[in-house]
């Protein structure tokens, strides 16, 4: 396993906001913003990994995104997701870096798309033995739903409530705490309780850049900023 001896965040999470605004500013349909956004994903993964990040979590869509937005926009987003997950160059990059990929969320309850289901199952099966790094894609994800589901499992299991017991029952409980969260789009706020347990002690980076504008150099600059910060964890 490649060790993280750099000052890059061990666990880097991304909220890629601004896709539709990017498309609108160019006179494009909103789903073309999502297409461009997903095309940026592979560069970000490779740049973060090569800098020393071992865990990358990428929020590709919330429950509300899939339930409340225009049906045509959701249809294209789901198809673009399937395209990205089956793209051989993307898959080869994961395999070369021995990265385990998982897709977490309620997408299957909201948009039971057979092509996406097959793409996810194939990718997860192909990478399940890897442990050098981890890619988690959140799709149809809501942090409040995740927390409620974990509490429900605690109740069903009838065990004492402890921090460890709760964490292991989270959908994302297999991940370590998030070190750095990037939110693009120029609106510095949290959404839908995003990974509320794992981001309790995170550093945040907000930028006015819209997600499709992010480049490899952007990530390098953000990591340089992170490396210059001090983390005290209450001390």
C-alpha positions as CSV (number, residue, x, y, z in Angstrom):
1,X,0.0,0.0,0.0
2,X,1.2,3.5,-0.9
3,X,1.5,5.4,2.4
4,X,0.3,8.9,3.0
5,X,3.6,10.6,3.9
6,X,2.6,13.9,2.4
7,X,0.5,16.6,3.9
8,X,-2.5,15.8,1.7
9,X,-5.7,14.9,3.5
10,X,-6.0,11.2,4.1
11,X,-9.8,11.4,3.5
12,X,-10.9,14.1,1.0
13,X,-14.6,14.7,0.4
14,X,-16.1,16.7,-2.4
15,X,-19.5,18.5,-2.7
16,X,-19.4,19.5,-6.4
17,X,-21.8,22.4,-6.6
18,X,-22.5,24.7,-9.5
19,X,-23.0,22.3,-12.4
20,X,-26.4,23.7,-13.6
21,X,-25.2,27.3,-13.1
22,X,-22.2,26.5,-15.2
23,X,-24.4,25.1,-18.0
24,X,-26.8,28.0,-17.8
25,X,-24.0,30.6,-18.1
26,X,-23.1,28.9,-21.4
27,X,-26.6,28.6,-22.7
28,X,-26.6,24.8,-22.3
29,X,-29.2,22.4,-20.9
30,X,-28.7,21.7,-17.2
31,X,-27.8,18.1,-17.7
32,X,-24.8,19.1,-19.8
33,X,-23.5,20.7,-16.6
34,X,-23.7,17.3,-14.9
35,X,-22.0,15.7,-17.8
36,X,-19.1,18.1,-17.6
37,X,-19.0,17.7,-13.8
38,X,-18.6,13.9,-14.1
39,X,-15.9,14.3,-16.7
40,X,-13.9,16.4,-14.1
41,X,-14.2,13.6,-11.6
42,X,-11.4,11.3,-12.9
43,X,-8.8,14.1,-12.9
44,X,-9.7,15.0,-9.3
45,X,-9.4,11.3,-8.2
46,X,-6.0,10.8,-9.8
47,X,-4.6,14.1,-8.6
48,X,-5.8,13.5,-5.0
49,X,-4.5,9.9,-5.0
50,X,-1.1,10.8,-6.5
51,X,-0.8,13.6,-3.8
52,X,-1.3,11.1,-1.0
53,X,-5.0,10.9,-0.4
54,X,-6.2,7.4,0.3
55,X,-9.9,8.0,0.7
56,X,-11.9,10.1,-1.8
57,X,-15.7,10.6,-1.2
58,X,-17.6,12.3,-4.0
59,X,-21.3,13.4,-3.7
60,X,-22.7,12.8,-7.1
61,X,-26.4,13.5,-6.1
62,X,-28.7,13.8,-3.1
63,X,-32.0,12.2,-2.5
64,X,-33.7,15.5,-3.2
65,X,-31.7,15.9,-6.5
66,X,-33.1,12.6,-7.7
67,X,-36.7,13.0,-6.3
68,X,-37.4,16.7,-7.0
69,X,-35.6,17.7,-10.1
70,X,-36.9,17.6,-13.7
71,X,-37.3,14.0,-14.9
72,X,-35.3,14.6,-18.0
73,X,-32.4,16.1,-16.0
74,X,-32.4,13.1,-13.7
75,X,-32.6,10.7,-16.6
76,X,-29.5,12.2,-18.2
77,X,-27.6,12.3,-14.8
78,X,-28.2,8.6,-14.3
79,X,-27.1,7.8,-17.8
80,X,-23.9,9.9,-17.4
81,X,-23.2,8.1,-14.1
82,X,-23.4,4.8,-15.9
83,X,-21.1,6.1,-18.6
84,X,-18.5,7.2,-16.1
85,X,-18.6,3.9,-14.2
86,X,-18.2,1.8,-17.3
87,X,-15.6,4.0,-19.0
88,X,-12.6,1.6,-19.4
89,X,-10.0,4.4,-18.9
90,X,-11.7,5.3,-15.6
91,X,-11.9,1.7,-14.5
92,X,-8.3,1.0,-15.5
93,X,-7.2,4.0,-13.4
94,X,-8.9,2.5,-10.4
95,X,-7.4,-0.9,-11.0
96,X,-3.9,0.4,-11.5
97,X,-4.1,2.3,-8.2
98,X,-5.8,-0.8,-6.5
99,X,-8.7,1.4,-5.5
100,X,-11.9,-0.2,-4.0
101,X,-15.0,1.6,-5.4
102,X,-18.3,1.7,-3.6
103,X,-21.5,3.6,-4.5
104,X,-23.6,4.5,-1.5
105,X,-27.2,5.9,-1.3
106,X,-30.8,5.2,-2.1
107,X,-30.5,5.7,-5.9
108,X,-31.8,2.1,-6.4
109,X,-35.0,3.0,-4.6
110,X,-35.5,6.3,-6.5
111,X,-34.2,5.6,-10.0
112,X,-34.1,1.8,-10.5
113,X,-32.1,2.0,-13.7
114,X,-30.9,-1.4,-14.9
115,X,-27.9,-0.1,-16.8
116,X,-26.7,1.9,-13.8
117,X,-27.3,-1.1,-11.4
118,X,-25.2,-3.4,-13.7
119,X,-22.5,-0.8,-13.9
120,X,-22.3,-0.4,-10.2
121,X,-22.3,-4.1,-9.5
122,X,-19.6,-4.8,-12.1
123,X,-17.3,-2.0,-10.8
124,X,-17.7,-3.0,-7.1
125,X,-17.1,-6.6,-7.9
126,X,-14.0,-5.8,-10.0
127,X,-12.4,-3.7,-7.3
128,X,-13.6,-5.5,-4.1
129,X,-10.3,-7.1,-3.3
130,X,-8.3,-3.8,-3.4
131,X,-7.3,-1.9,-0.3
132,X,-4.6,0.6,-1.3
133,X,-7.2,3.4,-1.6
134,X,-10.9,3.8,-1.5
135,X,-13.4,5.7,-3.7
136,X,-16.9,6.3,-2.4
137,X,-19.5,7.8,-4.6
138,X,-22.6,9.1,-2.8
139,X,-25.7,8.9,-5.1
140,X,-29.2,9.4,-3.8
141,X,-27.6,10.2,-0.5
142,X,-28.8,12.3,2.4
143,X,-26.9,12.6,5.7
144,X,-30.1,12.8,7.7
145,X,-31.4,9.6,6.2
146,X,-28.1,7.9,6.9
147,X,-28.2,8.9,10.5
148,X,-31.8,7.9,11.0
149,X,-31.0,4.5,9.4
150,X,-28.1,4.0,11.8
151,X,-30.2,4.9,14.8
152,X,-32.9,2.4,13.6
153,X,-30.3,-0.3,13.4
154,X,-29.2,0.4,17.0
155,X,-32.8,0.1,18.1
156,X,-33.3,-3.1,16.2
157,X,-30.0,-4.6,17.5
158,X,-31.1,-3.6,21.0
159,X,-27.6,-2.6,22.1
160,X,-26.2,0.4,24.1
161,X,-25.7,3.6,22.2
162,X,-22.0,4.4,21.9
163,X,-20.0,6.4,19.4
164,X,-18.5,3.2,17.9
165,X,-21.8,1.4,17.8
166,X,-23.4,4.2,15.9
167,X,-20.5,4.7,13.5
168,X,-20.4,1.1,12.4
169,X,-24.0,1.3,11.5
170,X,-23.7,4.3,9.2
171,X,-23.8,3.7,5.5
172,X,-20.3,5.3,5.4
173,X,-19.2,3.7,8.7
174,X,-16.4,1.8,7.0
175,X,-14.6,5.1,6.2
176,X,-12.3,7.1,8.5
177,X,-13.1,10.7,9.5
178,X,-13.0,13.2,6.7
179,X,-10.0,15.5,6.9
180,X,-10.9,18.0,4.3
181,X,-14.2,18.9,2.6
182,X,-14.3,20.9,-0.7
183,X,-17.5,22.6,-1.7
184,X,-17.5,24.5,-4.9
185,X,-20.1,26.9,-6.3
186,X,-19.7,30.0,-4.2
187,X,-22.4,29.2,-1.7
188,X,-20.6,28.3,1.6
189,X,-23.2,26.1,3.4
190,X,-23.8,22.5,4.3
191,X,-26.5,20.4,2.7
192,X,-28.7,17.5,3.9
193,X,-26.5,16.7,6.9
194,X,-23.7,15.7,4.6
195,X,-21.7,12.9,6.3
196,X,-22.5,14.7,9.6
197,X,-20.7,12.1,11.8
198,X,-17.5,11.8,9.8
199,X,-17.1,15.6,9.2
200,X,-17.4,16.6,12.9
201,X,-13.7,17.6,13.0
202,X,-13.1,18.3,9.3
203,X,-11.4,21.3,7.7
204,X,-13.5,23.0,5.0
205,X,-12.6,24.7,1.8
206,X,-15.2,26.8,0.0
207,X,-14.6,28.3,-3.4
208,X,-16.5,30.5,-5.9
209,X,-15.4,28.2,-8.7
210,X,-18.2,26.1,-10.2
211,X,-17.4,22.4,-10.2
212,X,-16.9,22.0,-14.0
213,X,-14.2,24.7,-13.8
214,X,-12.0,22.6,-11.3
215,X,-8.7,21.4,-12.7
216,X,-5.8,19.3,-11.4
217,X,-4.0,22.5,-10.4
218,X,-7.1,23.6,-8.4
219,X,-6.8,20.4,-6.3
220,X,-3.1,20.9,-5.8
221,X,-3.7,24.5,-4.7
222,X,-6.4,23.4,-2.2
223,X,-4.1,20.7,-0.8
224,X,-1.3,23.3,-0.4
225,X,-3.7,25.5,1.6
226,X,-4.8,22.5,3.7
227,X,-1.1,21.6,4.4
228,X,-0.6,25.1,5.8
229,X,-3.4,24.8,8.3
230,X,-3.1,23.6,11.9
231,X,-5.5,21.0,13.3
232,X,-5.8,21.0,17.1
233,X,-8.8,18.7,17.7
234,X,-9.9,20.6,20.7
235,X,-6.4,20.8,22.3
